[in-house]
């Protein structure tokens, strides 16, 4: 295993244990909130994610869920990545992550764009695990759309 693969594996393990953004929080700010519940029926992973948007930025993200290390770590990494970024940029990050996950290993994630989420690049080679990694990202996308409605 290369040093980069070991680093990526460690990032996933660390985030699976210390879940940033969890548990689900009530938002008291001036922005609008959206919430989405996602379930992977194949393995039973599930996430409920709440996102608040204020002044065009992702003001807060919190979530609660149960599942494998990949799905829980992905939600944690996503929380750190999108906190405080413009809403449209957060949607662009979801699209970039989705493109990597759908590539079946042909596209390597750009760490400059996706930060620690690049650690999930290897997951794209395992189609059964892609849904695990995508669960929180789909929930964020739906939450941001609901908050903008």
C-alpha positions as CSV (number, residue, x, y, z in Angstrom):
1,X,0.0,0.0,0.0
2,X,1.4,3.4,-1.0
3,X,1.9,6.2,1.5
4,X,-1.0,8.1,-0.1
5,X,-3.3,5.1,0.2
6,X,-2.3,4.8,3.9
7,X,-3.0,8.5,4.4
8,X,-6.4,8.2,2.7
9,X,-7.3,5.1,4.8
10,X,-6.3,7.0,8.0
11,X,-8.5,10.0,7.0
12,X,-11.5,7.7,6.5
13,X,-10.9,5.8,9.8
14,X,-10.4,9.0,11.8
15,X,-13.6,10.6,10.4
16,X,-15.6,7.4,11.0
17,X,-14.6,7.5,14.7
18,X,-14.8,11.3,15.3
19,X,-17.9,12.3,13.3
20,X,-17.7,16.0,12.6
21,X,-21.2,17.5,12.3
22,X,-22.9,14.8,14.2
23,X,-25.4,14.6,15.9
24,X,-28.2,16.5,14.1
25,X,-28.6,20.0,15.5
26,X,-31.5,22.5,15.5
27,X,-30.5,25.7,13.6
28,X,-31.2,29.0,15.4
29,X,-29.7,31.4,12.8
30,X,-31.4,33.8,10.4
31,X,-31.1,31.5,7.3
32,X,-33.3,28.9,5.8
33,X,-32.9,25.2,6.5
34,X,-33.4,22.1,4.5
35,X,-33.3,18.5,5.6
36,X,-33.0,15.2,3.7
37,X,-33.1,11.6,4.9
38,X,-31.2,9.1,2.7
39,X,-31.2,5.3,2.9
40,X,-29.1,2.7,1.1
41,X,-31.4,-0.2,0.9
42,X,-28.7,-2.6,-0.2
43,X,-26.7,-2.3,3.1
44,X,-29.0,-0.4,5.4
45,X,-26.8,2.7,5.8
46,X,-28.9,5.8,6.5
47,X,-28.3,9.5,7.1
48,X,-30.5,12.5,8.0
49,X,-28.7,15.7,7.1
50,X,-29.8,19.3,7.9
51,X,-28.2,22.2,6.1
52,X,-28.8,25.9,6.8
53,X,-28.1,28.6,4.2
54,X,-27.7,32.3,5.2
55,X,-26.6,35.1,3.0
56,X,-26.0,32.6,0.2
57,X,-23.5,30.5,2.2
58,X,-23.8,27.2,3.9
59,X,-24.1,28.4,7.5
60,X,-24.4,25.1,9.3
61,X,-24.5,21.4,8.5
62,X,-25.3,18.6,10.9
63,X,-26.3,15.0,10.5
64,X,-27.1,11.8,12.2
65,X,-26.8,8.4,10.8
66,X,-25.9,4.8,11.1
67,X,-23.8,2.7,8.8
68,X,-20.4,1.6,7.6
69,X,-17.2,3.6,8.1
70,X,-17.3,4.8,4.5
71,X,-20.7,6.4,4.8
72,X,-20.2,7.9,8.2
73,X,-16.7,9.2,7.3
74,X,-18.0,10.7,4.1
75,X,-20.7,12.7,6.0
76,X,-18.0,13.9,8.4
77,X,-15.6,15.0,5.7
78,X,-18.4,16.7,3.8
79,X,-19.4,18.7,6.9
80,X,-15.9,20.1,7.2
81,X,-15.6,20.8,3.5
82,X,-18.8,22.8,2.9
83,X,-19.2,24.7,6.2
84,X,-19.1,28.4,5.3
85,X,-18.8,28.1,1.6
86,X,-21.2,29.7,-0.9
87,X,-24.2,27.5,-1.6
88,X,-23.5,27.3,-5.3
89,X,-19.9,26.2,-4.6
90,X,-21.2,23.5,-2.3
91,X,-23.4,22.2,-5.1
92,X,-20.3,22.3,-7.4
93,X,-18.4,20.2,-4.8
94,X,-21.3,17.6,-4.8
95,X,-21.1,17.4,-8.5
96,X,-17.2,17.0,-8.5
97,X,-17.5,14.2,-5.9
98,X,-20.2,12.5,-7.8
99,X,-18.1,12.6,-11.0
100,X,-15.2,10.9,-9.2
101,X,-17.5,8.3,-7.6
102,X,-19.1,7.4,-10.9
103,X,-15.7,7.1,-12.7
104,X,-15.0,3.5,-11.5
105,X,-11.4,4.6,-10.7
106,X,-10.7,6.4,-14.0
107,X,-10.8,9.9,-12.4
108,X,-8.6,10.8,-9.5
109,X,-10.1,13.3,-7.1
110,X,-8.4,16.7,-7.1
111,X,-7.3,17.4,-3.5
112,X,-7.2,21.1,-4.2
113,X,-11.0,21.0,-4.9
114,X,-12.2,18.2,-2.6
115,X,-9.8,18.3,0.3
116,X,-10.1,15.3,2.5
117,X,-13.0,14.0,0.3
118,X,-10.2,13.0,-2.1
119,X,-9.6,10.1,0.3
120,X,-12.7,8.4,-1.1
121,X,-11.3,8.1,-4.7
122,X,-10.5,4.5,-4.3
123,X,-14.1,3.7,-3.3
124,X,-15.1,4.5,-6.9
125,X,-13.5,1.2,-8.0
126,X,-16.1,-0.7,-5.9
127,X,-19.6,0.0,-7.3
128,X,-21.3,-1.6,-4.3
129,X,-19.6,1.0,-2.0
130,X,-20.2,4.1,-4.1
131,X,-23.7,4.6,-2.7
132,X,-22.2,4.5,0.8
133,X,-19.8,7.3,0.0
134,X,-22.5,9.3,-1.9
135,X,-25.3,9.1,0.8
136,X,-24.4,12.3,2.7
137,X,-23.6,14.2,-0.5
138,X,-27.0,13.4,-2.0
139,X,-28.6,14.4,1.3
140,X,-26.7,17.7,1.3
141,X,-27.7,18.4,-2.3
142,X,-31.4,17.9,-1.4
143,X,-31.1,19.9,1.8
144,X,-29.6,22.9,0.0
145,X,-32.3,22.7,-2.7
146,X,-35.0,22.6,0.1
147,X,-33.3,25.5,1.9
148,X,-33.3,27.6,-1.2
149,X,-37.0,26.9,-2.0
